[in-house]
Amino acid sequence: MTLVTSLARRRFLQFLAASPLLPHLRAQQLTKAEDGLSVMDFEAAAKSALPPAHWGYMASGVDDDLTLKANHEAFQHYHLRARRLVDVSKPDLRTEVFGQAWESPIFICPCGSQRAFHADGELATARAAKAKQTQMILSTQTSFPIEDVNKTYGKPVWYQLYTTSRWDATEKLVKRAEDSGSPVLVFTVDQQVGRNTETQARIRPQDKRNCGACHEGGGPNTFSQKGKPMYAGIDTSGIALVDPALTWTSVDRLKKFTRMKVVLKGIVTREDAILARQHGADGIIVSNHGGRAEESGLGTIDCLAEVVDGAGPVPVMLDGGVRRGTDVYKALALGARAVGIGRPYLWGLSAFGQPGVEKVLDILRAELQLTMGQCGTPGIKQITKAFVQKA
């Protein structure tokens, strides 16, 4: 009887794990941020908190969402090699990027229009990042001016740049970021021709609200200054948000124009990593825009090793699909200097505001520290490719 009961219970748990109801059950259980056990607990809570169109903007990828899915699934291509009997009683998550000490290698990726997820938007994210001593990158499409975000964060954030189709407007964006004190310009290079956000387009009609208060403009890649304070004072007539004419000389122009360090976000191949180094990039972020750029079907973690190889001494960071501390650890082991998160903190922001972002950061940091101890690497610098193997 005991064996039968045990077998039945195991089968029931397997059914629950595979059930499409599981996200709903999590959403019902998670009523406050401190109750979250994993960052995935916040996904369903965010979905239930947001209007359909806003959820669709955050959650979707491009085409068939293959790259969106691959970003996370690709972490399973690597297994940890745990080492035993190492003194791990004094864990140290500190790392160094561009000569600055970070308390953790986890950073907050840029995402625009965060007021679509919470009334306090980027200001809530900045408060959480400050409280948890986490590096923050602010999007060009921020819903609050960089000056306000810097004040909330307590120091200048890194600034992510979308160039426009007119270089004089781009230079004004860069100068404003530099004048605000931002030390690093994160130049996003994976959106030259726009994107086919099919899933988002299918979800949008479910939203029957009048969004005229926060949205304006026509089709994809058309310009709307409404709710985008970084474009204040810039003549936006005839400007598009993408520039198919960008080349490597654009990197040269930025390097000459600004004193900020220039990091290229969106590099996924060895060849482009070599070119980035040759054109003076100060850093690289391996990224496919969270599966919202090209539909390559490749997860960023599978691109990391070759980019690190091509980058040489240039520091390489990674984002895309990070959902666990083990994911962070694997990326560090394969050569990333730091690891960014996007949707997880947005889930926390959407569901609970600042406390949600803080809890997501706490969970990932605790999981990373635990993994470091289990693998016998008490310090970040001790994490090398010797601690992972291909599945």
C-alpha positions in Angstrom: 0.0 0.0 0.0 2.9 2.4 0.8 4.5 1.7 -2.5 1.3 2.3 -4.4 0.7 5.6 -2.5 4.3 6.7 -3.2 4.0 5.9 -6.9 0.7 7.7 -7.1 2.1 10.8 -5.4 5.2 10.8 -7.7 3.0 10.6 -10.7 0.8 13.4 -9.4 3.8 15.6 -8.8 5.0 14.9 -12.3 1.6 15.9 -13.7 1.7 19.1 -11.8 5.2 19.9 -13.0 4.1 19.5 -16.6 0.7 21.1 -16.2 -0.1 24.4 -17.9 -1.9 25.3 -14.6 1.4 25.6 -12.7 2.1 29.2 -13.6 -1.5 30.0 -12.5 -1.0 28.2 -9.2 2.2 30.2 -8.6 0.4 33.4 -9.3 -2.3 32.6 -6.8 0.3 31.7 -4.1 2.6 34.8 -4.6 0.7 37.7 -3.1 3.8 39.5 -1.8 7.4 39.8 -3.0 9.0 38.2 0.0 7.1 34.9 -0.6 8.9 34.3 -3.9 11.1 31.2 -3.9 12.5 31.5 -7.5 12.4 34.3 -10.0 10.0 32.2 -12.1 7.4 32.7 -9.3 7.2 36.4 -10.4 6.4 35.6 -14.1 2.8 34.6 -13.5 2.3 37.3 -10.9 3.5 39.9 -13.4 1.2 38.6 -16.2 -1.8 38.8 -13.9 -0.9 42.4 -12.9 -0.4 43.8 -16.4 -2.7 44.7 -19.3 -2.4 42.3 -22.2 -0.6 44.7 -24.5 2.0 45.6 -21.9 2.6 41.9 -21.0 2.9 41.1 -24.7 5.5 43.8 -25.2 7.6 42.3 -22.4 7.1 38.6 -22.9 7.4 38.1 -26.7 10.3 37.5 -29.0 10.4 37.6 -32.8 9.0 35.3 -35.5 8.3 31.9 -33.8 9.9 32.9 -30.5 12.6 30.2 -31.0 15.5 32.4 -29.9 13.5 33.6 -26.9 13.1 30.0 -25.8 16.7 29.0 -26.8 18.2 31.7 -24.6 17.1 29.9 -21.4 17.1 26.3 -22.7 20.7 26.6 -23.9 22.0 26.8 -20.3 21.1 23.1 -20.1 23.8 22.5 -22.7 26.3 22.9 -19.8 26.7 21.0 -16.6 28.5 22.0 -13.5 31.6 20.1 -12.3 31.4 20.3 -8.5 34.6 20.1 -6.4 34.7 18.8 -2.8 36.5 19.6 0.4 37.3 23.2 -0.4 37.0 25.9 2.3 34.0 27.9 1.1 33.2 29.5 4.5 33.9 33.1 3.2 32.1 33.6 0.0 33.0 36.7 -2.0 30.7 37.8 -4.9 32.7 40.9 -5.6 34.0 41.6 -9.1 35.6 44.4 -11.0 34.4 46.1 -14.3 36.3 49.0 -15.8 38.2 49.5 -12.6 35.1 49.7 -10.5 34.3 47.3 -7.7 30.9 45.6 -7.9 29.3 43.8 -5.0 27.9 41.2 -7.4 28.5 40.2 -11.1 24.8 40.5 -11.7 23.6 43.7 -13.4 20.3 45.2 -14.6 19.8 45.3 -18.3 18.2 48.3 -20.1 14.5 48.1 -20.8 12.5 51.1 -22.1 9.1 52.4 -21.1 9.1 50.8 -17.6 6.1 52.9 -16.6 4.2 50.4 -18.7 5.0 47.9 -15.9 4.7 50.0 -12.8 3.8 53.7 -12.1 7.3 54.3 -10.7 9.0 52.6 -13.6 12.7 53.2 -13.8 12.8 55.0 -10.5 11.6 51.9 -8.7 14.2 49.9 -10.5 16.9 52.4 -9.6 15.9 52.4 -5.9 16.1 48.6 -5.9 19.4 48.6 -7.7 20.8 51.1 -5.1 19.5 49.1 -2.2 21.1 46.0 -3.5 24.3 47.7 -4.8 23.7 46.4 -8.3 24.8 48.1 -11.6 22.0 49.5 -13.6 21.9 50.3 -17.4 19.3 52.8 -18.5 17.5 52.6 -21.8 17.3 55.4 -24.3 13.6 54.7 -24.2 13.4 55.4 -20.5 10.1 56.9 -19.2 12.1 59.1 -16.8 15.0 61.5 -17.6 18.5 60.1 -16.9 19.0 63.0 -14.5 16.1 61.8 -12.3 17.2 58.2 -12.5 20.8 59.2 -11.5 19.5 61.1 -8.5 17.4 58.2 -7.4 20.2 55.7 -8.0 22.7 57.8 -6.0 25.2 58.0 -8.8 25.3 58.0 -12.6 23.9 54.9 -14.3 25.3 53.4 -17.5 23.4 54.6 -20.6 22.2 52.4 -23.4 22.1 54.0 -26.8 19.7 53.5 -29.6 21.1 55.5 -32.5 18.5 57.2 -34.7 18.5 57.6 -38.5 20.0 61.1 -38.1 23.5 61.3 -36.5 23.1 64.8 -35.1 20.2 63.6 -33.0 22.3 60.6 -31.9 25.1 62.9 -30.8 22.7 65.0 -28.7 21.5 61.8 -26.9 25.2 60.9 -26.2 26.1 64.3 -25.0 23.2 64.4 -22.6 24.2 61.1 -21.1 27.8 62.2 -20.8 26.9 65.5 -19.2 24.8 63.6 -16.6 28.0 61.8 -15.6 27.3 58.5 -17.1 30.7 56.6 -17.3 29.7 54.0 -19.9 27.8 54.1 -23.2 26.2 50.8 -24.1 25.7 51.0 -27.9 23.0 48.5 -29.0 23.9 47.1 -32.4 21.4 44.4 -33.0 18.4 46.4 -34.1 19.5 48.0 -37.4 16.4 47.0 -39.4 13.8 46.5 -36.7 12.1 43.2 -35.8 9.1 41.0 -36.4 7.4 40.8 -33.0 4.6 38.5 -34.2 3.6 37.2 -30.8 3.2 40.7 -29.5 1.1 41.7 -32.5 -1.2 38.7 -31.8 -1.6 39.6 -28.1 -2.2 43.4 -28.6 -5.8 43.1 -30.0 -6.8 41.5 -26.7 -6.2 44.9 -25.0 -9.3 47.0 -25.5 -8.1 50.0 -23.5 -7.5 53.4 -25.0 -3.8 53.8 -24.8 -3.6 57.3 -26.2 -2.2 58.6 -22.9 1.0 56.6 -23.3 1.3 55.5 -26.9 1.4 57.4 -30.1 2.4 56.9 -33.7 1.9 54.4 -36.5 3.6 51.2 -37.5 6.9 49.6 -36.4 10.0 51.8 -36.2 8.0 55.0 -36.5 9.1 57.7 -34.1 7.0 58.8 -31.1 8.5 61.3 -28.6 5.5 60.9 -26.3 6.6 59.6 -22.9 10.3 59.5 -24.0 12.0 62.3 -22.1 15.5 61.7 -23.5 14.4 63.2 -26.8 13.3 66.5 -25.3 14.8 69.4 -27.2 15.7 67.2 -30.2 14.0 67.8 -33.6 12.5 64.4 -34.2 10.8 65.2 -37.5 11.6 62.5 -40.0 13.6 60.4 -37.6 13.3 56.6 -37.4 14.4 54.6 -34.4 16.5 52.2 -36.5 19.4 53.0 -38.9 20.2 50.4 -41.5 23.2 52.4 -42.6 25.2 51.8 -39.4 28.7 50.3 -39.9 31.9 49.8 -37.9 32.8 53.4 -38.7 29.8 54.4 -36.5 31.8 52.9 -33.6 34.8 54.9 -34.6 32.6 58.1 -34.6 31.3 57.4 -31.1 34.8 56.7 -29.8 35.9 60.1 -31.1 32.8 62.0 -29.9 32.6 60.8 -26.3 34.8 60.4 -23.3 32.6 57.6 -22.0 33.7 54.0 -22.4 31.9 52.4 -25.3 30.4 48.9 -24.9 28.9 47.1 -27.9 25.7 45.2 -26.9 24.5 42.6 -29.4 27.7 40.8 -30.4 27.2 37.1 -30.9 30.1 35.9 -33.1 33.9 35.6 -32.9 34.3 37.6 -36.1 32.4 40.6 -34.8 34.2 40.3 -31.4 37.5 40.7 -33.3 36.2 43.7 -35.2 34.9 45.2 -31.9 38.4 45.0 -30.5 40.0 46.4 -33.6 37.6 49.4 -33.5 38.4 50.2 -29.9 35.3 48.9 -28.1 36.0 49.0 -24.4 33.6 46.1 -23.7 31.1 43.7 -25.3 27.8 42.3 -24.2 26.8 39.0 -25.8 23.1 39.6 -26.4 20.3 39.0 -28.9 18.0 41.5 -27.3 16.3 38.8 -25.1 15.3 36.9 -28.3 13.9 40.1 -29.7 16.5 40.7 -32.4 17.2 38.1 -35.1 15.6 34.7 -35.0 18.9 32.8 -35.0 17.7 30.0 -32.7 20.9 30.3 -30.8 21.0 31.0 -27.1 23.6 33.6 -26.0 25.4 31.2 -23.7 26.2 29.1 -26.7 27.7 32.2 -28.4 29.7 33.2 -25.3 32.9 31.1 -25.7 33.6 32.2 -29.3 33.0 35.9 -28.5 35.4 35.7 -25.5 38.0 34.1 -27.8 37.6 36.9 -30.4 37.5 39.7 -27.8 40.9 38.9 -26.3 41.6 41.4 -23.4 38.3 43.2 -24.0 35.9 42.4 -21.1 32.8 40.4 -22.2 29.4 40.4 -20.4 26.3 38.4 -21.2 22.5 38.6 -21.0 19.6 36.5 -22.3 17.6 33.8 -20.6 19.2 34.0 -17.1 16.7 32.6 -14.6 18.9 30.9 -12.0 22.1 31.5 -10.0 23.4 28.4 -11.8 22.9 30.2 -15.1 25.0 33.1 -13.8 27.7 30.7 -12.7 27.8 28.9 -16.1 28.2 32.2 -17.9 31.0 33.3 -15.5 32.7 30.0 -16.0 32.6 30.4 -19.8 34.3 33.8 -19.6 31.7 36.4 -18.8 32.9 39.2 -16.6 29.3 40.0 -15.5 25.8 38.7 -16.3 22.7 40.8 -16.9 19.0 40.1 -16.2 16.0 41.6 -18.0 12.6 40.0 -17.8 13.1 38.6 -14.3 13.5 42.1 -12.7 10.6 43.4 -14.9 8.4 40.6 -13.5 9.2 41.7 -10.0 8.7 45.4 -10.9 5.3 44.6 -12.6 4.0 42.6 -9.7 5.3 44.5 -6.7 7.4 47.5 -7.7 10.7 48.1 -5.9 10.3 45.2 -3.4 9.8 42.8 -6.4 13.0 43.9 -8.1 14.9 43.6 -4.8 13.6 40.1 -4.2 14.5 38.9 -7.6 18.1 40.3 -7.1 18.2 38.6 -3.7 17.1 35.2 -5.0 19.6 35.2 -7.9 22.5 36.4 -5.6 21.7 33.7 -3.0 21.5 31.0 -5.7 24.8 32.1 -7.2 26.5 32.1 -3.7 25.1 28.6 -3.0 26.4 27.3 -6.4 29.8 28.8 -5.8 30.0 26.9 -2.5 28.8 23.7 -4.0 31.4 23.9 -6.8 34.2 24.8 -4.4 34.8 28.3 -5.7 34.3 30.8 -2.8 35.4 33.8 -5.0 34.3 35.0 -8.4 37.8 35.0 -9.7 38.1 31.3 -9.0 35.3 30.4 -11.4 36.8 29.1 -14.6 35.8 26.9 -17.5 37.2 24.0 -15.5 34.0 24.0 -13.5 31.6 23.4 -16.5 31.4 20.8 -19.2 29.3 20.4 -22.3 26.2 18.3 -21.7 
